[in-house]
Amino acid sequence: MSSFDPEIIRRALVVSDFEKPKGSAYLMTWGRVFEDEDLDQLAKAWQVQLFCLGHRKVPTGVESEGDRLVLVNSDHDGARAFTLDLNQPPPSPEECVLRSRPLNSV
């Protein structure tokens, strides 16, 4: 994540943001390999507490990873989803997993 610019969400995109493998837009869209330290830095920079990532293979449909990360996979038979009340403090990643429901039940 040394090449990632957290200010990407506050500025206009430039061509280098899309370049593989180190552009910031590329890393947000396809890189998606974040260590706990990376997420701690992003949480501070963006003033957030919870990250939800998709487009990763999650056989169980939803999994927690670390203190801030929830992985969601909704394109298979075991797909799951959960809701977040944006007027409330975010739940822990583990609580998100427990709250999740199979998409085929919705």
C-alpha positions as CSV (number, residue, x, y, z in Angstrom):
1,M,0.0,0.0,0.0
2,S,3.0,2.3,-0.1
3,S,1.9,3.7,-3.4
4,F,-1.8,4.2,-2.4
5,D,-3.0,7.8,-2.0
6,P,-5.8,8.0,0.6
7,E,-6.7,11.4,-0.9
8,I,-8.0,9.7,-4.0
9,I,-11.5,10.0,-2.6
10,R,-11.2,13.8,-2.3
11,R,-9.5,14.7,-5.6
12,A,-9.9,14.3,-9.3
13,L,-8.6,11.1,-10.7
14,V,-5.5,11.1,-12.9
15,V,-4.3,8.5,-15.5
16,S,-1.7,7.1,-13.1
17,D,-4.5,6.2,-10.6
18,F,-5.6,3.5,-13.0
19,E,-2.2,1.9,-13.7
20,K,-1.7,-1.7,-12.7
21,P,-0.4,-2.7,-10.2
22,K,0.2,0.5,-8.1
23,G,-2.4,3.1,-9.1
24,S,-4.6,4.1,-6.3
25,A,-7.9,3.5,-8.2
26,Y,-6.6,0.1,-9.4
27,L,-5.7,-0.8,-5.8
28,M,-9.1,0.1,-4.5
29,T,-10.9,-1.8,-7.3
30,W,-8.8,-4.8,-8.0
31,G,-5.9,-4.8,-5.5
32,R,-8.0,-5.2,-2.4
33,V,-5.2,-6.8,-0.3
34,F,-5.1,-4.8,2.8
35,E,-3.2,-5.5,6.0
36,D,-4.6,-4.4,9.4
37,E,-2.1,-1.6,9.5
38,D,-3.3,-0.4,6.0
39,L,-6.9,-0.4,7.2
40,D,-5.9,1.4,10.4
41,Q,-4.3,4.2,8.4
42,L,-7.2,4.4,6.0
43,A,-9.7,4.5,8.9
44,K,-7.9,7.4,10.4
45,A,-7.5,9.3,7.0
46,W,-11.2,8.7,6.0
47,Q,-12.6,8.9,9.6
48,V,-14.3,5.5,9.2
49,Q,-14.4,2.4,11.4
50,L,-15.6,-0.4,9.1
51,F,-14.6,-1.6,5.6
52,C,-16.8,-3.8,3.5
53,L,-15.1,-5.4,0.4
54,G,-16.6,-7.4,-2.4
55,H,-15.2,-9.1,-5.4
56,R,-13.2,-11.6,-3.3
57,K,-14.0,-15.3,-3.2
58,V,-15.8,-15.9,0.1
59,P,-17.3,-19.5,0.1
60,T,-19.5,-18.7,3.1
61,G,-20.8,-15.5,1.5
62,V,-19.5,-13.2,4.2
63,E,-16.5,-13.3,6.5
64,S,-14.8,-11.0,9.0
65,E,-11.1,-10.5,8.7
66,G,-9.3,-8.5,11.4
67,D,-10.8,-5.7,13.4
68,R,-12.2,-3.5,10.6
69,L,-12.9,-5.7,7.5
70,V,-15.9,-7.6,6.3
71,L,-15.6,-9.6,3.0
72,V,-18.9,-10.1,1.1
73,N,-19.4,-12.4,-1.9
74,S,-22.9,-12.3,-3.5
75,D,-22.4,-14.1,-6.8
76,H,-22.9,-17.7,-5.9
77,D,-25.4,-20.1,-4.2
78,G,-24.0,-19.3,-0.7
79,A,-24.3,-15.5,-1.2
80,R,-25.1,-13.5,1.9
81,A,-25.8,-9.8,2.7
82,F,-26.3,-7.7,5.7
83,T,-27.7,-4.3,6.4
84,L,-26.1,-1.3,8.1
85,D,-28.0,1.4,9.9
86,L,-25.9,4.5,9.0
87,N,-27.5,6.5,11.8
88,Q,-25.8,4.1,14.3
89,P,-22.2,3.3,15.2
90,P,-21.0,0.5,12.9
91,P,-21.1,-3.0,14.1
92,S,-18.0,-5.1,14.5
93,P,-17.0,-7.3,11.5
94,E,-18.1,-10.3,13.5
95,E,-21.5,-8.7,14.2
96,C,-21.9,-8.2,10.4
97,V,-21.3,-11.9,9.8
98,L,-23.9,-12.8,12.5
99,R,-26.4,-10.4,11.0
100,S,-26.0,-11.6,7.5
101,R,-28.8,-13.5,5.7
102,P,-28.7,-15.7,2.7
103,L,-29.6,-13.6,-0.4
104,N,-31.9,-16.4,-1.6
105,S,-34.0,-15.7,1.5
106,V,-34.6,-12.0,0.7
